[in-house]
Amino acid sequence: KGMVAAFEPYENRVIGMAVQAKLRATEPLLGKDPAAALDIYEKARLIDPSLEVDCVFQYNYGLALYQQNRFAPAEEAFRRVLDLEPGPMRETMAHFYLAELARMGRRVAEAKSHYERALHINGAEPLMMKTIRMRAGEL
């Protein structure tokens, strides 16, 4: 009662699958050529609007933006990651990058809060957790 379903056209599903395949192939570029990865992510966003609610995409997109010094949109992407209920690794790392961005913006209280949340979740690799503890201790 009162529920409405909107069926997605077949074409959109096919395009979505093709975009997802391209995005999976793009992930290794983040470490090698973030500018090329960002270009692909920007084009994918134009093709597939469902990426706005895709946690993995938003994290990778935020990381590519961050690596290209596009800090305002990176912050927006990492905040979106947190809204999408990520797993522990992405949640930890999203908080870390938000802390780093807050730190750059001299928003010390916000940076501390994000570092603390990242440390509490403890979802990153041990070496990264050590880095987060170090960065949090510098404030």
C-alpha positions in Angstrom: 0.0 0.0 0.0 1.4 3.3 -1.1 4.6 1.7 -2.3 5.7 2.7 -5.8 8.4 0.8 -7.8 10.2 2.3 -10.7 11.7 -0.3 -12.9 15.1 0.5 -14.4 15.3 0.2 -18.2 17.3 -2.7 -19.4 19.7 -0.4 -21.1 20.6 1.3 -17.9 21.5 -2.0 -16.3 23.7 -2.9 -19.2 25.5 0.5 -19.0 25.8 0.1 -15.3 27.5 -3.3 -15.7 29.9 -1.9 -18.3 30.8 1.1 -16.1 31.4 -1.1 -13.1 33.8 -3.3 -15.1 35.7 -0.2 -16.2 35.8 1.1 -12.6 37.3 -2.2 -11.3 39.9 -2.0 -14.0 40.7 1.6 -13.0 41.4 0.9 -9.3 45.1 0.1 -9.9 45.6 3.5 -11.6 44.9 5.2 -8.3 48.4 4.4 -7.1 50.1 4.8 -10.5 48.3 7.6 -12.3 45.7 9.3 -10.2 45.0 12.0 -12.8 44.0 9.3 -15.4 41.9 7.5 -12.7 40.2 10.8 -11.9 39.4 11.4 -15.6 37.7 8.0 -15.8 35.8 8.6 -12.6 34.5 11.9 -13.8 33.3 10.4 -17.1 31.7 7.5 -15.2 29.7 9.9 -13.0 28.3 11.5 -16.2 27.2 8.1 -17.5 25.9 6.4 -14.3 24.1 8.5 -11.8 23.8 5.5 -9.4 27.5 6.0 -8.6 26.4 8.8 -6.2 25.3 6.1 -3.8 28.1 3.6 -4.5 30.3 3.6 -1.4 33.3 2.0 -3.2 33.1 4.5 -6.1 32.8 7.5 -3.7 35.8 6.4 -1.7 38.0 5.8 -4.8 36.7 9.1 -6.4 37.5 11.0 -3.2 41.0 9.5 -3.1 41.7 10.4 -6.7 40.4 14.0 -6.0 42.6 14.2 -2.9 45.7 13.0 -4.8 45.0 15.7 -7.4 44.8 18.4 -4.7 41.1 19.0 -5.4 40.3 19.1 -1.7 36.8 20.5 -1.5 35.2 17.9 -3.8 37.4 15.2 -2.1 35.9 16.2 1.3 32.4 16.0 -0.2 33.1 12.5 -1.5 34.6 11.2 1.8 31.6 12.6 3.7 29.3 10.8 1.2 31.3 7.6 1.9 30.4 7.9 5.6 26.7 8.5 4.8 26.7 5.3 2.8 27.6 3.0 5.7 31.0 1.7 4.5 32.9 -1.3 5.8 35.5 -0.7 8.6 38.5 -0.1 6.2 36.8 2.5 4.1 35.2 4.1 7.2 38.6 4.4 8.9 40.3 5.8 5.8 37.4 8.2 5.1 37.8 9.6 8.6 41.6 9.8 8.2 41.3 11.8 4.9 38.6 14.0 6.4 41.0 14.6 9.4 43.8 15.5 7.0 41.6 17.9 5.1 40.3 19.5 8.3 43.9 19.8 9.5 44.9 21.6 6.2 41.9 23.9 6.8 43.1 24.6 10.3 39.9 23.1 11.7 41.7 21.4 14.6 38.7 20.2 16.6 37.2 18.6 13.5 40.5 17.0 12.6 40.9 15.6 16.2 37.3 14.2 16.0 38.0 12.4 12.7 41.4 11.0 13.9 39.7 9.7 17.1 36.9 8.1 15.1 39.5 6.5 12.7 41.4 5.1 15.7 38.3 3.8 17.3 37.1 1.9 14.2 40.7 0.6 13.7 39.9 -0.8 10.3 43.0 0.0 8.4 46.3 -2.0 8.0 48.6 -1.8 11.0 51.1 0.5 9.4 48.3 2.9 8.4 46.9 2.8 11.9 50.4 3.7 13.2 50.4 6.7 10.8 46.9 7.8 12.0 48.0 7.6 15.7 51.1 9.6 14.8 49.1 12.3 13.0 46.5 12.5 15.8 49.3 12.9 18.3 50.7 15.9 16.4 47.6 18.0 17.1 
